[in-house]
Amino acid sequence: MLRQIRGVVTWIPWADPGLHDMWLFSPRNRLLVTSASLTLDETRQQIEEKWQKRPVRSIQPKEEEHPFDVVHPDAIDIDHPLMVVLKDSWDQPRSLPVTREPDGTLQASLSLAAEVPNGLDPDRHRWQVTLTAPSHPVPPLPVLGSHAVIATGQNPWETFVRAADGGVTYWSHRFDFVPSGASLAGSLASPRLSWPGIRSILKVAASAQGADVRPSPAGKRAAITERLLGSRTALEELAASPGWALLRMFMPAVAPGGCPAGSWWKLKSATVLSWEAIAALDDNGWEPEARREQVDQWTSQGVLRRGLILGCGHCPILEFYPLSEISQSYLCRRCGGTNQLTGDRWRPVAPEPRWFYDLHPAVLELVKNDGDVPLLATRFLRSEYWARQALVGEEFELLMDGNPCVEMDFALATDQELWLGEAKSNDSLGNTQRERQREAGKLLRGCALTGAAGLILATAHSHWAETTVEAVRTEVLGRRTANKPVPKVRLLTGLGTSPKLVPLPL
């Protein structure tokens, strides 16, 4: 319909009238209102309800003329300058088998069935079909054309496909060769579609600017931990739970206070804890039973490994051996010597060995590098109404000519926009004015290279330092003066305590 009508066509949501409806009933225009699925009476009831509940009214007599007419679709004049169509009139759920690619992309396993919506004639009418996948929005970036949203092996010339309305939209009829007298199935499009994951979205968007995207070391660690836990949501929940403080116990070079003797060991390769040390964590809100269940779950997921501290009879090494490597005899990791599992080999000295736990190396590095800050940021953002179903990407690098030029801590793709973010445990982007200006410029450039609509600066502090805010503000105003693309900038503060999201003051 958008292609057939000169002027404006508007789809009206069925929700309660709000401020977004105030422009509908302009005294300068008379509207034609129609619906392809509702009867005339039902359509009239819908539009009259909006008229009665319109939020902005002028003082008029009680008997005021309604500035609209309700008509049957057949009575629509396609040359009419303004038209209102009720949204969701043809919305229907579809069960479509898909495969999930390693980068999170969803690909339809089957071609879509060619269908004609009720009330339309495929010989006279043209329409568009939009498919949205639950919990997998696609931002309507101009660069997400047919090459980005069609499945592997699909003919790219069959129909016009693009990202739109949070999903993938395609033209109803085939664009490629259609012989005269073709059947309905032969003239209508039935493509196999693809809903790109956040990594694919970033890669396609960056390639349009001559840039490339790759995971950063921190991003790889986050991806490994996410895979162990099963989902990004589980990883974000871990960052906000008492479990993160427990994982920090695997970091220090000295035993945390309150650990019983022999329950905590600092080895050359890692720090390991026994259950006694884990139970000694000072967190009154985390009951021992729940803590025991959490440790068992982490062990089954591979986040923790259960094993023994064993020595060698041939060299002075003392090392942690996971349960999967332990038998009555074992080989020393340093010298390769064969040892027997006897009382003089395990530590601490005891009649029977004590189980210890070590932390997966990737998870340990994530904890050491304050990986909870970006996780807390995306967790909060996904609690906001506009990003509840957003796709989230871990830390990545943007490269120009093969050289890294900027690193971003996270990406967020909604059904409307793409956002990038920088997360800090402190309140500054640098120690000097020059460092802060350079870092702010790099972050804004990263948004420009990916076509991101906004930049989120997140910190665990209650506020950003004024020197950092001023540096970002200066860069924003400078880019505006130079007529360069400028993203919206939001400041997210108080992560882990009282998060608050506000626009950058200009």
Secondary structure, 3 states (H helix, E strand, C coil): CCCCCCCEEEEECCCCCCHHHCCCCCCCCCEEEECCCCCHHHHHHHHHHHHHCCCCCCCCCCCCCCCEEECCHHHCCCCCCEEEEECCCCCCCCCCCEEECCCCCEEECCCCCCCCCCCCCCCCCCCEEEECECCECCCCCCCCCHHHHECCCCCCCCCCEEEECCEEEEECECCCCCCCCCCHHHHECCCCEEECCHHHHHHHHHHCCCEEEEECHHHHHHHHHHHHHCCHHHHHHHHCCCHHHHHHCCCCCCCCCCCCCCCEEECCCCEEEEHHHHHCCCCCCCCHHHHHHHHHHHHHHCCEEEEEEEECCCCCCEEEEEHHHCCCEEECCCCCCEEECCCCCEECCCCCCCCEEEECHHHHHHHHCCCHHHHHHHHHHCCCHHHCCCEEECCEEEEECCEEEEEECEEEECCCCEEEEEEECCCCCCCCHHHHHHHHHHHHHHHHHHCCCEEEEEECCCCCCHHHHHHHHHHHHHHHHCCCCCCEEEEEECCCCCCEEEECCC
